[in-house]
């Protein structure tokens, strides 16, 4: 399992780096975007990320679990998606914003700030996975959505043009914010609840 995790992290690193590069380009292109518009875009991308994250996390568990309980699947899919999406889209960008002393920094915890939107989408993602579990393409989309949600979180906070060194710091934070949390949510977290004899399917997935 440990070797599988390392293999997944290694295989996702190039695509995550590509996503972080697109994130920097988005910041440069939309650097004059207003707080209100950035906020609205964030609350389009973040909910979509939560939906896909719940779908992929629940799918990973259901595919590798011989007998899958809907309630356990819901608990795993909801916890994995809400927890990791909040870490990736909100808390890690907020840390970067704080370190760079951005004037409009704020955590924007989606499942609390817009509980009526985020929580139902997480449940919907789990429900879809229960009937049609998939992991390949949704995971790639999940990575890009997470990157861009983090980007617009940062655009909300910056308030003024950034110095060139800030982009280097943001790139590193974007990479870390997506690379580890997304693999943790989609792969590592759900597999913690699968027994050892059921993990034999991992090699063929």
Secondary structure, DSSP 8 states (H G I E B T S, - for coil): -HHHHHHHHHHHHHHHHHHHHHHHHHHHHTTT--HHHHHHHHHHHHHHHHHHHHHHHHHHHHHH-SS--HHHHHHHHHHHHHHHHHIIIIIHHHHHHHHTT-TT-----HHHHTHHHHHHHHHHHHHHHHHS---HHHHHHHHHHHHHHHHHHHHHHH-S---HHHHHHHHHHHHHHHHHHHHIIIIIIHHTTS-GGGGGGGGG-
